[in-house]
Amino acid sequence: MKKGNAIALLPIGVFLVMYLGLGLLFEYGMKIPMGFYQVPIIIAFLTAILVACLQNRSLSFDEKLAIMGQGVGDKNIITMLLIFLTAGAFVGVVGRSSAQSVAYFMLELIPAQYAVAVLFVVACFVSTSMGTSVGTITLIAPIAVEVAQASGFSVPLCVGTVVGGAMFGDNLSFISDTTIAACNGQGCAMKDKFKGNFFIALPAALGTLLLVLILTGRQATAPVTGSYNLIQLIPYVLVLLGGIVGINVFVVLLAGILSGAAIMLLTGQTAATALLANMGSGAAGMFETSMVAILVAAMCALIRVYGGFDALLNFIQRLFKGNKGGQLGMGLLVGTMDIATANNTVAIVMANPIAKEMSQDYGISPKRAACILDTFSCIFQGIIPYGAQMLVAISACAEMGVTLSAFQIMQYLFYPYLLLVSSLVAIFLIKENPAK
């Protein structure tokens, strides 16, 4: 066991105090709407890096820059950044109308009393295809409010069901930033992570569907209708099927972008210039996520050299014993970081280098480590009342004239709760082969 240096973890502490502390002050002390998201996360990380650069006077500043450069220049970081930008371009191409077509098509096919179950399935499909839970909630939550108002179902139930379905895809999608971050950070193929993750997420999804059907299946409701265009489903299906069969993620995304662009142009839904602008804005929407990945890679490279990760690993190893204990410790590590940052992608990026070393020490395979990081971060992100997903859901309801609190929605977040149960069952009852 290497001797660590706990002081080297100070930059992480500075980041958490600055980001979480100011966020709580703005949100609850100063009562600023969405105050938690008024703190610029990039500035918080830059401050943390400055603290890291001021530590360890045995190294010159040029040497520290070289260390950070090596961390940022890692193949997995570069791959992650390119996938982030390409996935953003895809989302920019397919747009809002495609997701609505999926929803209204299924609502027309299925009897009205199963409308809430349809919302869950649609949210699962759209989030898995688009790779974004926030985007899915933005698109589907207004439809959920329409369904509730037209059918008589509870608005918190409908919205909570959509949030749960959105987290399903956030966890599983091949182009989700959490999947990209977890797979590249742990060095495993996305299709391998998907296969392992699917059998953890599927029981939770089926359990959620069953609960929703029990609560709503016998209630008489009015039909919910809306316009749709079946051809708009093609880009989603191509991306979803391409990822499942294991085609290179860049090829899959390119197919989705080209098919989506062709459909949007041939159906006259957008002009070529507007389409290019949408692609650009979609990629630009990934700027903050990409910058966070770069800054965290730089900061973690210094912390590792200083001995901070060795100190943290020594602490974890004293608390958690054996392969199963290591998996639980890894899940709680990323969950704690998600509670602190309210961003599951950031939590994974921060936990990645520590989890990589834990995998070696505890004999956890790369695909299982990636599954744990992605799953536990999504569990916590889907539940916390100040997360972007919850805030977007509340805002979408407000735009539809419905006022809800996070705690009204939280009681119907069946999927994240069941995903936690399913994850614990997978850790403690399903044997994990040692990492090779």
HELIX and SHEET records of a PDB file:
HELIX    1   1 ALA A    6  LEU A    9  5                                   4    
HELIX    2   2 LEU A   10  LEU A   16  1                                   7    
HELIX    3   3 VAL A   17  GLY A   21  3                                   5    
HELIX    4   4 LEU A   22  LEU A   24  1                                   3    
HELIX    5   5 LEU A   25  GLY A   29  3                                   5    
HELIX    6   6 GLY A   35  GLN A   38  5                                   4    
HELIX    7   7 ILE A   41  LEU A   54  1                                  14    
HELIX    8   8 PHE A   61  VAL A   72  1                                  12    
HELIX    9   9 LYS A   75  LEU A  109  1                                  35    
HELIX   10  10 ALA A  112  TYR A  114  5                                   3    
HELIX   11  11 ALA A  115  MET A  130  1                                  16    
HELIX   12  12 SER A  133  SER A  151  1                                  19    
HELIX   13  13 VAL A  155  LEU A  172  1                                  18    
HELIX   14  14 ASP A  177  GLN A  186  1                                  10    
HELIX   15  15 MET A  190  THR A  216  1                                  27    
HELIX   16  16 LEU A  230  LEU A  233  5                                   4    
HELIX   17  17 ILE A  234  VAL A  245  1                                  12    
HELIX   18  18 VAL A  249  LEU A  266  1                                  18    
HELIX   19  19 ALA A  272  ALA A  284  1                                  13    
HELIX   20  20 PHE A  287  TYR A  306  1                                  20    
HELIX   21  21 GLY A  308  LEU A  319  1                                  12    
HELIX   22  22 GLY A  322  THR A  341  1                                  20    
HELIX   23  23 ASN A  344  TYR A  362  1                                  19    
HELIX   24  24 PRO A  366  ILE A  383  1                                  18    
HELIX   25  25 ALA A  388  GLU A  399  1                                  12    
HELIX   26  26 ALA A  406  MET A  410  1                                   5    
HELIX   27  27 PHE A  414  LEU A  429  1                                  16    
END                                                                             
